[in-house]
Amino acid sequence: MKHTKATLILTAALLLLFGACTTPPPVIPENLSQPEFFQRAQEEADNYRWDNSLLYYQVFLDRFPDDLPNVLAARYEIAFINYKKERYPEAKQGFQALLETYKDFPNPLSVPQWPRVLSQKLIKIIDEKTAVPPPAAK
């Protein structure tokens, strides 16, 4: 009984300790430039603070909806973060929506192609990772 009580106390202490280590979401300044959004989002992603990185990209989309090349990049990055977090349905949906966007351009070569190319590749990888294996032969 003493062992169980000590384990519970230790577990509670660890939860409090690790709970205190979480960082609050960043406050995003109003005057942040487009390159600064991407720099800070990438820094957050590099440090595995995925939710903070997502926040930067989403706020970028809200503030600069007409910056088409960077909107495509931000949408790709959002889907990619979902992929990294193994949220495959959300990632695939994001990549597919991004690919649909390319169909709306009269001249698709007028916008960056790397988000389209990488989205196509990652959809294939997601399909491979989430494929249900055929039933074993009897």
N, CA, C and O of each residue as an XYZ file, in Angstrom:
552
protein
N       0.815     -1.184      0.000
C       0.000      0.000      0.000
C       0.868      1.260      0.000
O       0.543      2.237     -0.675
N       1.980      1.241      0.760
C       2.867      2.395      0.805
C       3.473      2.647     -0.575
O       3.639      3.795     -0.986
N       3.802      1.566     -1.285
C       4.401      1.707     -2.609
C       3.425      2.392     -3.563
O       3.831      3.251     -4.346
N       2.174      2.033     -3.509
C       1.163      2.629     -4.374
C       0.980      4.110     -4.054
O       0.874      4.932     -4.964
N       0.944      4.453     -2.773
C       0.781      5.847     -2.379
C       1.981      6.684     -2.823
O       1.819      7.806     -3.305
N       3.176      6.136     -2.659
C       4.383      6.851     -3.078
C       4.398      7.029     -4.592
O       4.804      8.079     -5.091
N       3.962      6.019     -5.313
C       3.909      6.108     -6.770
C       2.926      7.187     -7.199
O       3.207      7.952     -8.121
N       1.782      7.253     -6.540
C       0.788      8.269     -6.867
C       1.318      9.677     -6.590
O       1.106     10.590     -7.387
N       1.993      9.847     -5.484
C       2.547     11.155     -5.142
C       3.626     11.551     -6.152
O       3.665     12.697     -6.601
N       4.490     10.618     -6.505
C       5.540     10.897     -7.477
C       4.936     11.231     -8.843
O       5.390     12.155     -9.518
N       3.924     10.485     -9.243
C       3.266     10.752    -10.522
C       2.634     12.137    -10.524
O       2.776     12.879    -11.497
N       1.943     12.493     -9.454
C       1.318     13.816     -9.364
C       2.372     14.920     -9.414
O       2.169     15.945    -10.064
N       3.486     14.714     -8.738
C       4.552     15.713     -8.745
C       5.141     15.879    -10.140
O       5.411     16.999    -10.574
N       5.338     14.774    -10.840
C       5.870     14.850    -12.197
C       4.894     15.551    -13.141
O       5.306     16.339    -13.992
N       3.614     15.266    -12.990
C       2.613     15.933    -13.819
C       2.615     17.438    -13.586
O       2.518     18.219    -14.531
N       2.726     17.836    -12.333
C       2.784     19.265    -12.031
C       4.054     19.897    -12.592
O       4.023     21.004    -13.131
N       5.155     19.193    -12.460
C       6.424     19.705    -12.959
C       6.390     19.875    -14.470
O       6.746     20.934    -14.985
N       5.963     18.834    -15.183
C       5.935     18.922    -16.638
C       4.839     19.846    -17.132
O       4.985     20.474    -18.181
N       3.756     19.938    -16.403
C       2.690     20.869    -16.762
C       3.166     22.308    -16.662
O       2.743     23.160    -17.442
N       4.035     22.580    -15.715
C       4.560     23.934    -15.539
C       5.570     24.293    -16.624
O       5.859     25.471    -16.833
N       6.109     23.286    -17.318
C       7.121     23.535    -18.334
C       6.526     23.894    -19.688
O       7.257     24.319    -20.582
N       5.232     23.735    -19.859
C       4.651     24.060    -21.151
C       4.662     25.568    -21.342
O       4.465     26.343    -20.406
N       4.896     25.949    -22.576
C       4.957     27.374    -22.874
C       3.608     27.827    -23.415
O       2.941     27.087    -24.139
N       3.214     29.035    -23.064
C       1.955     29.560    -23.593
C       2.123     29.884    -25.065
O       3.249     30.015    -25.546
N       1.007     30.015    -25.792
C       1.130     30.383    -27.205
C       1.806     31.741    -27.344
O       1.667     32.600    -26.473
N       2.533     31.934    -28.431
C       3.232     33.205    -28.607
C       2.255     34.346    -28.870
O       1.173     34.155    -29.425
N       2.665     35.512    -28.459
C       1.928     36.729    -28.807
C       2.540     37.219    -30.115
O       3.740     37.484    -30.188
N       1.719     37.336    -31.131
C       2.230     37.694    -32.451
C       2.037     39.189    -32.665
O       0.906     39.673    -32.711
N       3.146     39.922    -32.797
C       3.044     41.373    -32.981
C       2.276     41.729    -34.255
O       2.327     41.007    -35.251
N       1.573     42.843    -34.201
C       0.791     43.308    -35.348
C       1.671     43.679    -36.538
O       1.246     43.538    -37.685
N       2.880     44.146    -36.284
C       3.737     44.648    -37.362
C       4.711     43.598    -37.910
O       5.680     43.952    -38.581
N       4.472     42.341    -37.640
C       5.359     41.289    -38.111
C       5.281     41.191    -39.641
O       4.191     41.148    -40.211
N       6.422     41.157    -40.285
C       6.461     41.077    -41.752
C       6.238     39.631    -42.206
O       6.305     38.702    -41.401
N       5.978     39.456    -43.480
C       5.780     38.116    -44.031
C       6.998     37.217    -43.777
O       6.832     36.097    -43.294
N       8.223     37.680    -44.091
C       9.378     36.808    -43.817
C       9.533     36.467    -42.334
O       9.940     35.358    -41.987
N       9.209     37.422    -41.466
C       9.328     37.154    -40.026
C       8.331     36.092    -39.570
O       8.644     35.290    -38.690
N       7.133     36.076    -40.160
C       6.166     35.023    -39.838
C       6.767     33.656    -40.124
O       6.722     32.752    -39.289
N       7.330     33.521    -41.319
C       7.872     32.224    -41.716
C       9.095     31.854    -40.891
O       9.280     30.687    -40.549
N       9.926     32.827    -40.569
C      11.101     32.557    -39.743
C      10.673     32.055    -38.365
O      11.186     31.048    -37.877
N       9.738     32.760    -37.750
C       9.306     32.363    -36.402
C       8.554     31.037    -36.424
O       8.713     30.214    -35.523
N       7.743     30.833    -37.444
C       7.024     29.553    -37.551
C       8.017     28.406    -37.694
O       7.847     27.350    -37.085
N       9.055     28.618    -38.503
C      10.055     27.573    -38.687
C      10.859     27.330    -37.406
O      11.183     26.186    -37.086
N      11.175     28.383    -36.688
C      11.886     28.218    -35.420
C      11.050     27.398    -34.439
O      11.577     26.532    -33.739
N       9.761     27.670    -34.392
C       8.871     26.902    -33.507
C       8.838     25.435    -33.940
O       8.906     24.536    -33.101
N       8.733     25.195    -35.235
C       8.709     23.817    -35.733
C      10.035     23.112    -35.456
O      10.054     21.936    -35.091
N      11.142     23.833    -35.629
C      12.462     23.246    -35.362
C      12.599     22.798    -33.908
O      13.362     21.884    -33.599
N      11.851     23.454    -33.022
C      11.882     23.110    -31.596
C      10.694     22.248    -31.176
O      10.392     22.123    -29.989
N      10.022     21.655    -32.170
C       8.898     20.743    -31.954
C       7.728     21.399    -31.237
O       6.942     20.723    -30.574
N       7.616     22.701    -31.368
C       6.453     23.407    -30.823
C       5.466     23.590    -31.982
O       5.238     24.690    -32.486
N       4.898     22.443    -32.371
C       4.053     22.387    -33.555
C       2.863     23.340    -33.479
O       2.545     24.024    -34.452
N       2.206     23.381    -32.318
C       1.016     24.226    -32.200
C       1.364     25.700    -32.356
O       0.592     26.452    -32.950
N       2.498     26.121    -31.840
C       2.929     27.511    -32.021
C       3.231     27.792    -33.489
O       2.887     28.851    -34.013
N       3.874     26.836    -34.141
C       4.168     26.998    -35.558
C       2.870     27.111    -36.359
O       2.746     27.969    -37.233
N       1.913     26.249    -36.059
C       0.608     26.314    -36.732
C      -0.052     27.675    -36.520
O      -0.667     28.226    -37.433
N       0.080     28.202    -35.319
C      -0.507     29.500    -35.018
C       0.097     30.591    -35.909
O      -0.633     31.417    -36.458
N       1.405     30.596    -36.052
C       2.047     31.593    -36.914
C       1.530     31.488    -38.354
O       1.210     32.497    -38.982
N       1.454     30.263    -38.863
C       0.991     30.103    -40.245
C      -0.467     30.519    -40.393
O      -0.834     31.141    -41.390
N      -1.303     30.180    -39.408
C      -2.717     30.542    -39.511
C      -2.908     32.061    -39.428
O      -3.698     32.632    -40.180
N      -2.193     32.699    -38.526
C      -2.293     34.160    -38.421
C      -1.761     34.808    -39.701
O      -2.303     35.810    -40.167
N      -0.699     34.232    -40.266
C      -0.208     34.747    -41.546
C      -1.322     34.712    -42.592
O      -1.545     35.692    -43.303
N      -2.019     33.578    -42.683
C      -3.103     33.448    -43.667
C      -4.204     34.477    -43.425
O      -4.793     35.005    -44.368
N      -4.470     34.752    -42.160
C      -5.499     35.746    -41.827
C      -5.062     37.163    -42.195
O      -5.867     37.961    -42.676
N      -3.790     37.471    -41.969
C      -3.302     38.834    -42.187
C      -2.901     39.136    -43.633
O      -2.995     40.281    -44.076
N      -2.460     38.124    -44.360
C      -1.945     38.348    -45.711
C      -2.605     37.412    -46.729
O      -1.900     36.682    -47.426
N      -3.917     37.414    -46.831
C      -4.591     36.455    -47.725
C      -4.291     36.674    -49.208
O      -4.524     35.776    -50.017
N      -3.782     37.843    -49.576
C      -3.514     38.138    -50.983
C      -2.070     37.872    -51.400
O      -1.725     38.043    -52.569
N      -1.231     37.459    -50.466
C       0.168     37.143    -50.772
C       0.226     35.687    -51.253
O       0.648     34.791    -50.523
N      -0.207     35.481    -52.497
C      -0.448     34.139    -53.011
C       0.728     33.170    -52.879
O       0.516     32.053    -52.408
N       1.945     33.527    -53.263
C       3.038     32.558    -53.112
C       3.222     32.109    -51.659
O       3.428     30.925    -51.392
N       3.148     33.052    -50.732
C       3.326     32.691    -49.326
C       2.093     32.026    -48.732
O       2.216     31.238    -47.795
N       0.912     32.323    -49.253
C      -0.297     31.611    -48.821
C      -0.167     30.135    -49.178
O      -0.490     29.267    -48.367
N       0.302     29.849    -50.386
C       0.512     28.457    -50.786
C       1.539     27.780    -49.868
O       1.355     26.638    -49.447
N       2.610     28.498    -49.573
C       3.648     27.945    -48.694
C       3.102     27.692    -47.291
O       3.372     26.645    -46.702
N       2.338     28.639    -46.755
C       1.784     28.477    -45.405
C       0.802     27.310    -45.349
O       0.806     26.534    -44.393
N      -0.030     27.191    -46.366
C      -0.981     26.077    -46.395
C      -0.252     24.741    -46.489
O      -0.655     23.759    -45.864
N       0.821     24.711    -47.271
C       1.633     23.489    -47.335
C       2.218     23.179    -45.957
O       2.153     22.039    -45.496
N       2.781     24.180    -45.306
C       3.421     23.963    -44.004
C       2.417     23.477    -42.955
O       2.751     22.630    -42.125
N       1.201     24.004    -42.988
C       0.167     23.545    -42.058
C      -0.116     22.058    -42.287
O      -0.178     21.281    -41.334
N      -0.287     21.669    -43.545
C      -0.533     20.259    -43.843
C       0.677     19.408    -43.451
O       0.525     18.294    -42.951
N       1.878     19.941    -43.682
C       3.093     19.188    -43.358
C       3.233     18.983    -41.851
O       3.652     17.913    -41.410
N       2.893     19.979    -41.075
C       2.945     19.818    -39.617
C       1.958     18.733    -39.183
O       2.276     17.913    -38.322
N       0.777     18.728    -39.767
C      -0.169     17.654    -39.451
C       0.408     16.296    -39.821
O       0.202     15.314    -39.107
N       1.131     16.238    -40.938
C       1.806     15.001    -41.329
C       2.856     14.604    -40.281
O       2.917     13.446    -39.867
N       3.669     15.558    -39.862
C       4.701     15.281    -38.862
C       4.091     14.807    -37.538
O       4.681     13.990    -36.832
N       2.915     15.325    -37.214
C       2.234     14.933    -35.979
C       1.433     13.638    -36.151
O       0.713     13.210    -35.249
N       1.576     13.028    -37.328
C       0.886     11.787    -37.677
C      -0.629     11.946    -37.675
O      -1.363     10.998    -37.395
N      -1.078     13.126    -37.982
C      -2.502     13.393    -38.183
C      -2.758     13.229    -39.683
O      -3.003     14.203    -40.396
N      -2.697     12.000    -40.136
C      -2.707     11.738    -41.569
C      -3.989     12.183    -42.279
O      -3.897     12.750    -43.368
N      -5.171     11.955    -41.718
C      -6.365     12.436    -42.430
C      -6.356     13.955    -42.626
O      -6.690     14.440    -43.707
N      -5.975     14.708    -41.587
C      -5.930     16.164    -41.691
C      -4.850     16.603    -42.676
O      -5.054     17.526    -43.465
N      -3.698     15.931    -42.621
C      -2.608     16.277    -43.533
C      -3.020     16.030    -44.971
O      -2.827     16.887    -45.833
N      -3.586     14.863    -45.232
C      -3.988     14.532    -46.599
C      -5.043     15.516    -47.100
O      -4.986     15.961    -48.246
N      -5.991     15.847    -46.254
C      -7.017     16.817    -46.632
C      -6.383     18.169    -46.974
O      -6.766     18.805    -47.956
N      -5.419     18.603    -46.168
C      -4.731     19.868    -46.430
C      -3.958     19.843    -47.739
O      -3.997     20.803    -48.508
N      -3.251     18.739    -47.992
C      -2.492     18.620    -49.244
C      -3.439     18.585    -50.445
O      -3.174     19.214    -51.470
N      -4.546     17.844    -50.311
C      -5.495     17.767    -51.428
C      -6.136     19.124    -51.707
O      -6.307     19.505    -52.865
N      -6.486     19.846    -50.657
C      -7.074     21.179    -50.846
C      -6.071     22.111    -51.526
O      -6.442     22.917    -52.379
N      -4.823     21.994    -51.148
C      -3.784     22.802    -51.775
C      -3.664     22.464    -53.262
O      -3.533     23.361    -54.095
N      -3.707     21.179    -53.593
C      -3.630     20.769    -54.998
C      -4.825     21.293    -55.787
O      -4.680     21.664    -56.952
N      -5.992     21.327    -55.171
C      -7.178     21.873    -55.838
C      -6.982     23.345    -56.180
O      -7.455     23.816    -57.214
N      -6.292     24.061    -55.320
C      -6.036     25.485    -55.548
C      -5.285     25.691    -56.864
O      -5.543     26.654    -57.586
N      -4.368     24.799    -57.167
C      -3.577     24.943    -58.394
C      -4.438     24.849    -59.648
O      -4.065     25.384    -60.692
N      -5.582     24.180    -59.562
C      -6.474     24.062    -60.714
C      -7.148     25.389    -61.042
O      -7.635     25.576    -62.157
N      -7.180     26.310    -60.082
C      -7.851     27.595    -60.277
C      -6.996     28.632    -61.007
O      -7.502     29.686    -61.391
N      -5.721     28.348    -61.199
C      -4.842     29.326    -61.833
C      -4.851     29.134    -63.343
O      -4.621     28.028    -63.831
N      -5.118     30.219    -64.094
C      -5.057     30.085    -65.554
C      -3.657     29.689    -66.019
O      -3.500     28.931    -66.976
N      -2.653     30.207    -65.334
C      -1.274     29.851    -65.649
C      -0.638     29.340    -64.358
O      -0.079     30.127    -63.594
N      -0.718     28.014    -64.103
C      -0.196     27.487    -62.832
C       1.281     27.739    -62.621
O       1.755     27.705    -61.485
N       2.017     27.990    -63.686
C       3.449     28.246    -63.532
C       3.730     29.656    -63.005
O       4.881     30.011    -62.755
N       2.667     30.459    -62.837
C       2.845     31.807    -62.288
C       2.979     31.787    -60.769
O       3.254     32.820    -60.158
N       2.787     30.630    -60.160
C       2.914     30.486    -58.702
C       3.954     29.408    -58.415
O       4.253     28.593    -59.288
N       4.504     29.394    -57.210
C       5.531     28.391    -56.874
C       4.992     26.965    -57.048
O       3.851     26.663    -56.698
N       5.835     26.119    -57.590
C       5.427     24.733    -57.849
C       5.829     23.765    -56.734
O       5.280     22.667    -56.649
N       6.774     24.152    -55.885
C       7.243     23.205    -54.870
C       6.134     22.749    -53.918
O       6.142     21.581    -53.526
N       5.161     23.616    -53.514
C       4.109     23.081    -52.641
C       3.260     22.013    -53.346
O       2.829     21.043    -52.722
N       3.029     22.200    -54.640
C       2.241     21.223    -55.404
C       2.992     19.897    -55.499
O       2.428     18.835    -55.233
N       4.258     19.965    -55.879
C       5.061     18.753    -56.060
C       5.196     17.985    -54.747
O       4.997     16.771    -54.710
N       5.531     18.691    -53.680
C       5.710     18.018    -52.387
C       4.391     17.485    -51.853
O       4.367     16.422    -51.233
N       3.300     18.193    -52.078
C       1.983     17.715    -51.631
C       1.637     16.395    -52.318
O       1.142     15.468    -51.676
N       1.895     16.312    -53.618
C       1.626     15.073    -54.346
C       2.443     13.911    -53.779
O       1.928     12.807    -53.606
N       3.711     14.168    -53.494
C       4.572     13.113    -52.945
C       4.104     12.676    -51.564
O       4.082     11.483    -51.260
N       3.730     13.638    -50.729
C       3.330     13.288    -49.365
C       1.972     12.590    -49.326
O       1.736     11.760    -48.448
N       1.091     12.905    -50.248
C      -0.176     12.166    -50.319
C       0.107     10.694    -50.602
O      -0.520      9.819    -50.005
N       1.040     10.414    -51.504
C       1.401      9.021    -51.797
C       1.975      8.336    -50.555
O       1.647      7.184    -50.269
N       2.821      9.040    -49.831
C       3.408      8.461    -48.615
C       2.320      8.193    -47.578
O       2.318      7.146    -46.930
N       1.402      9.135    -47.423
C       0.303      8.947    -46.462
C      -0.536      7.744    -46.876
O      -0.911      6.929    -46.033
N      -0.830      7.628    -48.160
C      -1.614      6.485    -48.642
C      -0.906      5.168    -48.340
O      -1.549      4.188    -47.962
N       0.417      5.140    -48.505
C       1.179      3.925    -48.193
C       1.144      3.627    -46.696
O       0.996      2.473    -46.293
N       1.282      4.671    -45.873
C       1.312      4.475    -44.414
C      -0.045      4.030    -43.864
O      -0.111      3.295    -42.878
N      -1.115      4.476    -44.504
C      -2.448      4.213    -43.971
C      -3.177      3.107    -44.723
O      -4.334      2.815    -44.421
N      -2.516      2.487    -45.700
C      -3.154      1.409    -46.465
C      -3.450      0.224    -45.546
O      -2.641     -0.154    -44.699
N      -4.605     -0.330    -45.740
C      -4.978     -1.520    -44.973
C      -4.422     -2.735    -45.717
O      -4.717     -2.930    -46.896
N      -3.623     -3.547    -45.034
C      -3.053     -4.718    -45.728
C      -4.163     -5.696    -46.099
O      -5.157     -5.826    -45.383
N      -3.982     -6.380    -47.224
C      -5.004     -7.372    -47.607
C      -5.047     -8.502    -46.591
O      -4.055     -8.783    -45.918
N      -6.199     -9.147    -46.485
C      -6.288    -10.261    -45.525
C      -5.334    -11.383    -45.919
O      -5.061    -11.607    -47.098
N      -4.841    -12.074    -44.910
C      -3.902    -13.162    -45.140
C      -4.600    -14.279    -45.897
O      -5.770    -14.580    -45.658
N      -3.854    -14.889    -46.820
C      -4.407    -16.016    -47.591
C      -4.578    -17.224    -46.675
O      -3.793    -17.465    -45.757
N      -5.635    -17.964    -46.967
C      -5.906    -19.165    -46.126
C      -5.345    -20.392    -46.741
O      -5.477    -21.480    -46.180
